[in-house]
Structure formats: structure tokens, C-alpha cells
Amino acid sequence: MIYLDNSATTKPFPDVVKSYSTVATEFFGNPSSLHSIGGQAEKLLTQARTQIADLLGVKNNEIYFTSGGTEGNNFALKGAAKAYQGRGKHIITTEVEHDSIHKVMEQLQEDGFTITYLPVDKNGLVSVEAITSSIRKDTSIVSIMHVNNEIGSIQPIAEIGSMIKRQKPSVLFHVDGVQGIGKLPIELKKANIDLYTISAHKFHGLKGNGVLYIREGLMLSPLLAGGGQERNYRSGTENVAGAVSTAKALRMQLDNQLYKKDKLVELNRYLRESLAQMEDTVIHSPLEKSIPHIINFSILGVKAEVFVHALEKYNIYLSTTSACSSKSNTVSKTLTSMGVAKDVAESSFRISLHYDNTLEEIKITIDKIADTIKWLRGVMK
Ligand SMILES: Cc1ncc(COP(=O)(O)O)c(C=O)c1O
């Protein structure tokens, strides 16, 4: 199998599954229980929180466990919007965010918030000046993704954070870091980030696990009310095995980021050069300011869905656009915002790599892509 859909989800590291299994079976206590079995679970949860805090360079009381990126984004935005509505009901974001941001914005709009959606340029980048000039007296939140899930463009997060700090420090800065973490360095404090979402299954952890960083001193309105776990922010018996396995996955992925990034740059270059040589191929992922993991391209005149299934016959797995929208047949909003024509966007594909993909796999993929194009063009004649 050649799996090239790692922005949709990753295969868990075997050690991560092992640590989940060990904790789930041997340390199954409820961290709130008074007895020693509960105490052991609580200790593991605290350790996992501290490990993640250390890896992210923050304090452990700034780490909150969630069920993943969607919950983290919902919690950050709804929790901050409600708690800080006294500062104003205007929120700034971009046209290219994940649905777990856009759909929340729609809900907030129903609650009387005004949302500014900023476009991106032809490279998928939002302009810092556009954010600056959109900030109003009643702006309370700016939410911008670090890395775009469809084309891999990297938004200037640190620059945006310092601009907000200078211009209107009361504005909260949320970053959807789901596609950025483990791919490129991030310094939450230096970048003046107040809220930061990550999801374990995007870095070889397990689905249903995530983390929301909430800067110390902020008070959000909780999404889930109940027994008061996670310092009253997320009630419900804690998923200790999930938290421990997330800490492990994050450490392993950050090691990969450190030691295997150059190899990925090589694979990306090979892919780009090979795709560029193919007839009627357009590469959408920008050459600069984008991560090497994602390469988004169109093959003109080829129906994306047919192509994905044709490659599957060779045991090669890539995707049409983001996983969530790939079944709904909607045109990529990222490509549309970049000014890509609808028919071109409709025939777009995303290859998303992981650190252990090999050049051999990429060479096979390129060969099979070429064969499939030839075959499809023949069928269409
Ligand atoms: C940028 C981005 N944010 C949020 C999410 C949602 O994460 P999860 O699948 O953990 O809910 C995704 C998932 O694809 C994503 O790519």
C-alpha cells in the first residue's frame, strides 16, 4: 500500500497504539476516584499534560484535552466568543479555513456576531495588512489556520500575532494548528497565540484525541458542563489512555520533524518536477511558504473521483480535496479563493506525505499517475 492521504489522517505509530493499550488495560481507573487505582490514572494524566506542555513550550495548566481538531476549534471560538462578547461581536477569519471554523462562524453569526472572511492571494496566503485594516473597535477574535489542509500554504502566524499585540491587544488570537503541528516549528508564546488547536490523528496518534492550548489567564465559556473535569472546561471522565498516547505521538512526530524534514523536501521536489512534466497538469501548492508534505495539483479534463478510484486499483491512496468535503462534491474553497477556475479546481488532487514515505513509493506513484492519465484519456476519446 502507498498511502498518500496523511492530511486526512495518519496511520498510528505502533508504539502509540501499544501505550494506549497498556494504559487502557492496566491503568483503567477514573482519575477522580479517591483510591489508588484512580490516583495512578490521575498521575498518568498529569504526566501526559506536562509532557505536551513541555513539547509546546507552555505551562501544564494551559493544556486541555479534547476529542480532536473539530472540538478544539468549536471550544476555542464559541468559548471565547461567549466569554468575551463584552469586548465586541466582530470576528476576523479567512475564506480558506476548515469547516470546523467556518460552520462555527455561521453559528456565531446566528447569535449576532459579525464575521469578516478575508480572501487569500494566488499562493493561498492571507495578507497581514488586510487583517490589520479589518480590525475594528468591536473585534474580539482573529482566527487563522497555520497550515492550509488543502494546499499546504503556511500563514504568517508570528507576524499576525505581533501585529495584533501592537494594534489591539484585547483581541484574542486563535490558531488552528491541526495541519501545522509536527510539520514546522511553532512558538506559541513568541507568536502571541492565545488559543491553539491540535488533533492527534494528524500526527500518528489516535482518533478522538486532541489538545487545546488556552493561554493562562483567559476564561472561556465551557462547551461541556458536568462533573468539572479539565478544570471545569471539559466535563466528562478523562480519556487517560488517549492523553498518554497523544503525548507519545507528539514527541515522536516532533522528532521526525527535526530529523526527517530534509528527506521530505526531496520527495516534494521529485513530485513537483515529475508532475510539471506531465501534460495539462497545474500545481496549486505554492513553491515557497508551504510545507513539503502537501502537494495539490489538477490534471485538466480528468474527473477527480474517477482518478482517485483508478489509482486505488494499484493500492495507491490519495485524495481529491480535503477529506471532509471530498464526498460532498463541493469545489475546494481554498482553490476558489486563490482564483483557480472552477473546472480546474474540480479536477484537483492532494498528495499528502508522511515522514516515512520513500522515493521508491513516489516513483511508483508518478508512473501509475501517468499510466492512469493515458488510460483515462483513451477511454474518453
Ligand atoms: C485544518 C484542520 N482543522 C481542523 C480539522 C478537524 O480535525 P479533527 O478531524 O480532529 O476533528 C482538520 C481535519 O482535517 C483540519 O485539516
PDBQT file of the ligand as one rigid body, heavy atoms in Angstrom, charges set to zero:
ROOT
HETATM    1  C1  LIG A 401      -7.057  22.409   9.353  1.00  0.00    +0.000 C 
HETATM    2  C2  LIG A 401      -7.945  21.446  10.056  1.00  0.00    +0.000 A 
HETATM    3  N1  LIG A 401      -8.609  21.839  11.151  1.00  0.00    +0.000 NA
HETATM    4  C3  LIG A 401      -9.422  21.010  11.812  1.00  0.00    +0.000 A 
HETATM    5  C4  LIG A 401      -9.618  19.712  11.419  1.00  0.00    +0.000 A 
HETATM    6  C5  LIG A 401     -10.542  18.810  12.178  1.00  0.00    +0.000 C 
HETATM    7  O1  LIG A 401      -9.801  17.885  12.955  1.00  0.00    +0.000 OA
HETATM    8  P1  LIG A 401     -10.468  16.545  13.501  1.00  0.00    +0.000 P 
HETATM    9  O2  LIG A 401     -10.570  15.604  12.372  1.00  0.00    +0.000 OA
HETATM   10  O3  LIG A 401      -9.522  16.077  14.568  1.00  0.00    +0.000 OA
HETATM   11  O4  LIG A 401     -11.793  16.914  14.083  1.00  0.00    +0.000 OA
HETATM   12  C6  LIG A 401      -8.963  19.253  10.262  1.00  0.00    +0.000 A 
HETATM   13  C7  LIG A 401      -9.179  17.882   9.760  1.00  0.00    +0.000 C 
HETATM   14  O5  LIG A 401      -8.996  17.590   8.603  1.00  0.00    +0.000 OA
HETATM   15  C8  LIG A 401      -8.093  20.143   9.580  1.00  0.00    +0.000 A 
HETATM   16  O6  LIG A 401      -7.427  19.751   8.490  1.00  0.00    +0.000 OA
ENDROOT
TORSDOF 0
